[in-house]
Amino acid sequence: MGLFSFLTQEIAIDLGTANTLIIMNDKVVVDEPSIVAKDIQTGAIVAIGKKAQQMHGKTHKLIETIRPLQDGVIADFHSAEQMLRGMIKMINPGKSLFNPSLRMVICIPSGITEVEKRAVRDSAERAGAKEVYLIHEPMAAAIGIGIDVEEPMGNMIIDIGGGTSEIAVIALGGIVCDKSIRVAGDDFSADIEDYMRRQHNILVGERTAEQIKIEVGSALPELDEPPADYAVRGRDLMTGIPKEIVVTYSEIAHALDKTISKIEEAILNALEQTPPELSADIYKTGIYLAGGGSQLRGLDKRISARTKLPVHIAEDPQRAVVRGTAIALKNITRYVFLIKD
């Protein structure tokens, strides 16, 4: 097995709209923003991941930053392939005599179309994969949380990522009912940008909106442990001069209210479609939250108040999906729900 493992690299990939994570040998070896910077004249990729993220919103006319994934699916095929290739190189930065054969398990949204699925598979193959397996995000999240997905027990998983929110009821190793909506973390950031423009007459960029979400983002206007007010710098729309204002978490909670309501409606819709025996299980087990978006302050309490069910946030929710993908990779023969053409 030693020689075989030397010739073959097995990697689990969470190809997310906001971040891409790669696990190899039970270790997270890549955790980078899903973004590339490209030279417009030559078409060459000049930076990937964190370096490209630092350039985002600050580029001159000869460089553009691209997010190859939108709403959980590949929007720019060439850039996605280049990004995957670059991130795989980050695993083995040193030059080797030969490139090992790659076996990949990649997670995909449950509402993905066949065409979008093919784009993920083709990007992986062109980035050097010899074998590609796909797994649905809610299933990967459930495995990553530590749920025995093959038990005859219903569990509801909500994975709130950057581009999509995946809501699924899982039992007997399959997804019984699911709801995939293209409303998630990116929409939270867009809401904050819009709110700052309308309410404070200040123009902020995508990166600043993301930072506001992290520092003072909240799903509830009243929290037991409120974060400190946050100073925001941007361009005054009236004068065009840079200025600074201070925002509170309560303001941001009002800004995010409509988008969070859409996620709540999707959860209620999924609960309505759930068979009664599984509903009885969910009443006991509650709802599990995973994904970076689930870290929004007070979101678990808000969903719990709306559904009247206990809500549990996964340990290290941002990595729950990639952890589950890695477990599925180690047990490829056991998990029949892995998709392979």
Backbone torsions as a table, in degrees:
resi	resn	phi	psi	omega
1	MET	NA	-28.6	-178.5
2	GLY	-59.9	-48.0	-179.1
3	LEU	-65.6	-41.5	-178.7
4	PHE	-62.6	-43.4	-179.1
5	SER	-68.2	-26.6	177.8
6	PHE	-70.7	-34.8	-178.3
7	LEU	-83.5	-22.4	-178.2
8	THR	-122.4	130.1	174.3
9	GLN	-104.8	129.9	177.2
10	GLU	-105.8	121.8	-179.5
11	ILE	-130.8	141.4	176.7
12	ALA	-106.1	129.9	-175.0
13	ILE	-124.0	128.3	168.6
14	ASP	-102.9	96.9	-176.2
15	LEU	-87.1	89.4	-173.2
16	GLY	-98.9	160.9	177.9
17	THR	-63.5	-40.3	-176.7
18	ALA	-95.4	-43.7	-177.2
19	ASN	-136.6	148.6	173.8
20	THR	-114.0	128.2	177.7
21	LEU	-119.7	139.7	177.7
22	ILE	-127.6	131.1	175.3
23	ILE	-112.9	133.8	172.7
24	MET	-137.7	134.7	-178.0
25	ASN	51.6	45.3	177.0
26	ASP	65.4	14.7	178.3
27	LYS	-122.4	140.2	173.9
28	VAL	-76.1	108.5	-175.9
29	VAL	-97.4	-20.7	177.4
30	VAL	-137.4	129.4	173.2
31	ASP	-142.6	90.9	-171.5
32	GLU	-132.1	150.4	173.3
33	PRO	-62.3	143.6	-179.9
34	SER	-83.1	78.1	-176.9
35	ILE	-152.2	145.2	176.8
36	VAL	-129.3	150.3	173.8
37	ALA	-111.1	134.5	-170.3
38	LYS	-128.3	140.7	173.7
39	ASP	-79.5	119.0	-174.5
40	ILE	-66.1	-35.4	-177.2
41	GLN	-71.2	-45.0	-175.1
42	THR	-98.2	-19.5	-176.2
43	GLY	80.0	2.6	-178.6
44	ALA	-75.9	145.6	176.7
45	ILE	-80.8	123.1	-177.7
46	VAL	-99.4	-22.5	178.3
47	ALA	-158.4	151.9	-178.9
48	ILE	-134.1	144.7	172.8
49	GLY	72.1	-131.0	-174.2
50	LYS	-59.7	-39.5	-179.7
51	LYS	-64.6	-40.9	178.4
52	ALA	-69.1	-35.2	179.0
53	GLN	-62.0	-38.2	179.5
54	GLN	-65.9	-25.5	179.6
55	MET	-85.0	-18.8	-172.4
56	HIS	-58.4	124.4	-179.8
57	GLY	82.1	1.8	-176.8
58	LYS	-127.6	13.8	-173.3
59	THR	-82.6	156.2	171.9
60	HIS	-93.1	-177.4	-170.1
61	LYS	-70.8	-10.3	179.5
62	LEU	-95.8	-6.7	178.6
63	ILE	-127.2	137.2	174.1
64	GLU	-127.6	147.8	175.3
65	THR	-102.9	138.1	-176.5
66	ILE	-127.8	135.8	169.7
67	ARG	-101.8	105.1	-172.3
68	PRO	-65.8	-20.3	179.6
69	LEU	-109.6	133.1	175.4
70	GLN	-129.1	135.1	179.1
71	ASP	52.5	38.5	174.6
72	GLY	81.9	-3.8	-178.4
73	VAL	-127.3	163.6	-177.2
74	ILE	-73.8	121.8	179.8
75	ALA	-102.0	-29.4	179.7
76	ASP	-126.5	100.8	-172.4
77	PHE	-61.1	-47.5	-177.2
78	HIS	-63.6	-45.6	-178.9
79	SER	-66.3	-36.4	179.1
80	ALA	-63.6	-41.5	179.4
81	GLU	-64.5	-44.4	179.6
82	GLN	-64.4	-39.0	179.8
83	MET	-65.5	-45.8	178.4
84	LEU	-60.9	-44.9	-179.9
85	ARG	-59.4	-45.6	-179.4
86	GLY	-64.4	-39.2	-179.2
87	MET	-71.7	-33.8	176.6
88	ILE	-67.1	-35.1	177.0
89	LYS	-64.2	-30.5	179.5
90	MET	-63.4	-24.7	179.8
91	ILE	-69.2	-42.8	180.0
92	ASN	-121.4	77.7	-176.2
93	PRO	-64.8	-28.7	180.0
94	GLY	-75.2	153.5	178.1
95	LYS	-75.9	133.4	176.8
96	SER	-115.5	162.8	-178.2
97	LEU	-67.5	-30.6	178.3
98	PHE	-146.3	156.8	177.6
99	ASN	-87.4	125.5	179.1
100	PRO	-67.3	155.0	176.4
101	SER	-71.5	134.9	-175.9
102	LEU	-106.1	130.3	170.8
103	ARG	-113.3	122.7	-175.1
104	MET	-120.6	143.6	164.2
105	VAL	-117.9	122.0	-177.7
106	ILE	-117.9	136.1	178.2
107	CYS	-91.0	146.2	-176.1
108	ILE	-133.1	154.1	176.1
109	PRO	-63.1	149.6	-177.3
110	SER	-70.9	-22.1	-178.7
111	GLY	-94.7	17.9	-176.0
112	ILE	-71.9	145.9	177.9
113	THR	-88.1	168.8	179.4
114	GLU	-62.4	-37.3	-179.8
115	VAL	-65.3	-43.9	179.9
116	GLU	-66.3	-36.3	177.9
117	LYS	-63.6	-42.8	179.6
118	ARG	-63.6	-37.6	179.2
119	ALA	-62.7	-40.5	178.4
120	VAL	-64.2	-47.4	-178.3
121	ARG	-62.6	-45.3	-179.2
122	ASP	-63.6	-41.8	179.1
123	SER	-60.8	-42.7	-179.6
124	ALA	-65.4	-43.4	-178.8
125	GLU	-65.7	-39.7	-179.9
126	ARG	-73.0	-20.7	176.6
127	ALA	-85.5	-0.7	173.2
128	GLY	117.6	6.1	-179.0
129	ALA	-78.6	134.8	176.1
130	LYS	-92.2	-33.1	177.8
131	GLU	-129.4	129.6	179.7
132	VAL	-126.1	125.1	173.4
133	TYR	-115.5	146.6	177.9
134	LEU	-117.6	146.2	178.0
135	ILE	-137.4	139.5	179.9
136	HIS	-71.6	139.6	-175.3
137	GLU	-54.3	-47.3	-178.7
138	PRO	-61.5	-35.5	178.5
139	MET	-66.5	-44.5	178.2
140	ALA	-62.7	-41.7	180.0
141	ALA	-62.4	-43.0	-179.9
142	ALA	-61.4	-44.0	179.1
143	ILE	-65.0	-41.7	-179.4
144	GLY	-65.3	-32.0	178.1
145	ILE	-71.5	-26.1	-179.6
146	GLY	109.1	14.9	179.1
147	ILE	-81.7	137.8	174.2
148	ASP	-81.4	96.9	-172.4
149	VAL	-70.4	-15.8	-177.9
150	GLU	-89.3	-4.7	177.7
151	GLU	-70.7	151.3	174.6
152	PRO	-79.7	58.6	-177.0
153	MET	-136.1	131.3	-178.9
154	GLY	-80.1	133.4	175.3
155	ASN	-134.2	135.0	177.2
156	MET	-102.3	125.8	-179.2
157	ILE	-116.7	133.9	173.2
158	ILE	-122.3	116.8	179.8
159	ASP	-110.0	106.6	-179.5
160	ILE	-99.8	104.4	-177.7
161	GLY	-98.4	-148.7	178.2
162	GLY	-86.1	-41.8	-175.4
163	GLY	-106.5	-29.4	-177.8
164	THR	-134.9	153.8	169.7
165	SER	-111.5	120.7	-177.3
166	GLU	-105.0	120.8	-179.9
167	ILE	-118.6	123.2	-176.7
168	ALA	-146.3	147.1	171.7
169	VAL	-107.2	124.0	-173.0
170	ILE	-116.0	137.3	174.1
171	ALA	-158.7	147.7	176.3
172	LEU	52.3	39.4	175.8
173	GLY	71.9	19.9	179.5
174	GLY	-145.4	164.7	176.8
175	ILE	-92.1	115.0	-177.1
176	VAL	-77.2	-50.0	174.2
177	CYS	-145.4	145.9	-177.5
178	ASP	-145.5	158.4	178.1
179	LYS	-139.3	119.0	178.7
180	SER	-114.9	115.7	-179.8
181	ILE	-118.2	144.9	-178.5
182	ARG	-90.0	55.3	176.7
183	VAL	-133.6	119.1	-176.7
184	ALA	-163.4	-150.5	-173.7
185	GLY	-55.4	-37.9	179.1
186	ASP	-63.4	-34.4	178.6
187	ASP	-69.6	-34.5	175.3
188	PHE	-59.7	-45.9	-179.3
189	SER	-64.1	-41.0	179.2
190	ALA	-64.1	-38.8	177.4
191	ASP	-61.4	-40.6	-179.1
192	ILE	-66.8	-43.8	176.7
193	GLU	-56.9	-46.5	-178.4
194	ASP	-63.3	-43.0	-178.9
195	TYR	-63.9	-43.2	-179.4
196	MET	-63.1	-36.4	179.8
197	ARG	-70.0	-46.9	-175.9
198	ARG	-74.2	-44.3	-171.4
199	GLN	-86.0	-35.9	-173.3
200	HIS	-116.8	1.9	-178.5
201	ASN	53.4	39.2	180.0
202	ILE	-127.9	134.3	-178.7
203	LEU	-97.9	121.3	177.6
204	VAL	-120.2	155.0	179.6
205	GLY	-87.0	175.4	-178.8
206	GLU	-60.1	-42.1	-178.5
207	ARG	-66.2	-39.5	179.3
208	THR	-66.7	-41.9	178.6
209	ALA	-60.2	-40.8	177.7
210	GLU	-61.9	-41.2	-179.5
211	GLN	-67.0	-38.9	176.9
212	ILE	-61.3	-43.0	-179.9
213	LYS	-60.0	-41.8	-179.2
214	ILE	-69.8	-43.1	-173.8
215	GLU	-77.3	-44.1	-175.6
216	VAL	-132.2	15.1	178.6
217	GLY	-63.6	138.8	-179.2
218	SER	-153.2	147.5	176.0
219	ALA	-94.8	-14.0	-178.3
220	LEU	-122.8	140.2	179.5
221	PRO	-74.5	-11.6	176.8
222	GLU	-132.5	121.8	-179.0
223	LEU	-120.3	150.2	177.6
224	ASP	-68.1	-38.9	179.2
225	GLU	-122.0	80.9	-175.1
226	PRO	-70.9	144.5	175.5
227	PRO	-76.1	160.1	177.9
228	ALA	-68.4	152.1	176.7
229	ASP	-58.5	152.6	-173.0
230	TYR	-122.5	132.9	178.5
231	ALA	-84.4	126.1	-177.8
232	VAL	-115.3	132.2	178.0
233	ARG	-113.2	137.8	179.6
234	GLY	-164.9	-163.9	-178.1
235	ARG	-103.3	127.4	177.9
236	ASP	-68.2	126.1	-177.1
237	LEU	-71.1	-26.3	-178.0
238	MET	-79.8	-45.4	-174.2
239	THR	-103.2	-20.8	-176.3
240	GLY	79.8	3.9	-178.0
241	ILE	-94.4	140.8	176.3
242	PRO	-59.9	140.9	177.2
243	LYS	-146.7	168.5	180.0
244	GLU	-124.2	136.8	173.7
245	ILE	-131.7	164.5	179.6
246	VAL	-112.4	130.7	178.5
247	VAL	-116.4	153.4	178.7
248	THR	-109.9	162.1	179.9
249	TYR	-65.5	-29.7	179.6
250	SER	-63.8	-40.2	177.6
251	GLU	-60.3	-46.3	-177.5
252	ILE	-66.5	-35.4	177.2
253	ALA	-59.9	-41.4	177.9
254	HIS	-67.7	-37.4	179.8
255	ALA	-64.5	-34.9	-175.8
256	LEU	-91.1	-5.1	-171.2
257	ASP	-54.7	-47.8	-175.8
258	LYS	-64.0	-42.7	-178.5
259	THR	-66.8	-42.1	178.8
260	ILE	-63.9	-36.0	178.0
261	SER	-60.8	-36.8	178.3
262	LYS	-63.6	-40.4	178.7
263	ILE	-66.4	-41.6	178.3
264	GLU	-60.3	-42.6	179.4
265	GLU	-61.6	-41.1	179.7
266	ALA	-64.6	-38.0	178.0
267	ILE	-63.8	-45.8	179.6
268	LEU	-63.4	-37.5	178.5
269	ASN	-63.8	-42.4	178.2
270	ALA	-65.8	-38.5	178.5
271	LEU	-64.9	-35.8	178.4
272	GLU	-64.3	-34.4	-177.8
273	GLN	-82.0	-9.8	-174.0
274	THR	-73.4	131.4	176.3
275	PRO	-57.9	146.2	-173.0
276	PRO	-56.9	-37.0	-179.6
277	GLU	-65.0	-37.2	178.7
278	LEU	-74.8	-32.1	175.2
279	SER	-60.2	-38.5	178.6
280	ALA	-63.5	-39.4	177.6
281	ASP	-65.2	-44.2	-177.8
282	ILE	-63.6	-33.3	177.5
283	TYR	-59.6	-35.3	180.0
284	LYS	-80.6	-47.8	-172.5
285	THR	-83.2	-27.6	-178.2
286	GLY	84.3	-165.0	-177.6
287	ILE	-112.3	139.4	178.8
288	TYR	-108.1	131.4	178.3
289	LEU	-107.1	134.8	175.7
290	ALA	-138.5	174.9	-180.0
291	GLY	90.6	156.6	-177.6
292	GLY	-59.0	-35.2	-178.9
293	GLY	-64.8	-22.4	-178.4
294	SER	-72.9	-10.2	179.7
295	GLN	-81.2	-3.5	178.1
296	LEU	-60.4	127.4	-175.8
297	ARG	-55.5	131.9	173.8
298	GLY	78.5	-0.8	-177.7
299	LEU	-64.4	-41.1	179.5
300	ASP	-61.2	-41.8	-179.7
301	LYS	-66.8	-38.9	-179.3
302	ARG	-66.1	-44.5	178.5
303	ILE	-65.2	-39.8	178.7
304	SER	-61.8	-42.1	179.6
305	ALA	-65.5	-35.1	-177.7
306	ARG	-76.8	-38.0	-175.1
307	THR	-96.2	-14.9	-175.5
308	LYS	62.3	30.1	179.6
309	LEU	-123.2	151.6	175.0
310	PRO	-67.9	140.7	-179.6
311	VAL	-122.4	127.0	-178.9
312	HIS	-114.1	132.1	174.7
313	ILE	-93.8	132.8	-179.6
314	ALA	-63.1	152.8	173.5
315	GLU	-70.6	129.7	-175.5
316	ASP	48.8	65.2	-171.4
317	PRO	-59.4	-30.0	-177.8
318	GLN	-65.7	-26.3	-177.5
319	ARG	-105.3	4.2	-178.0
320	ALA	-60.2	-42.8	-176.9
321	VAL	-65.9	-46.5	-177.9
322	VAL	-69.5	-32.2	175.6
323	ARG	-63.1	-45.0	178.3
324	GLY	-64.1	-37.7	177.9
325	THR	-63.2	-40.2	179.6
326	ALA	-66.1	-38.9	178.8
327	ILE	-65.8	-42.0	178.1
328	ALA	-63.1	-36.6	178.6
329	LEU	-62.7	-40.9	180.0
330	LYS	-70.4	-22.2	-177.1
331	ASN	-121.5	45.4	-174.5
332	ILE	-55.7	-39.2	-177.2
333	THR	-73.3	-25.5	-177.4
334	ARG	-79.5	-41.3	-174.7
335	TYR	-88.2	98.7	-176.5
336	VAL	-72.0	-15.7	-177.5
337	PHE	-80.4	-3.2	175.1
338	LEU	-66.1	134.5	-174.5
339	ILE	-93.8	125.1	174.8
340	LYS	-143.9	130.5	179.2
341	ASP	-69.5	NA	NA
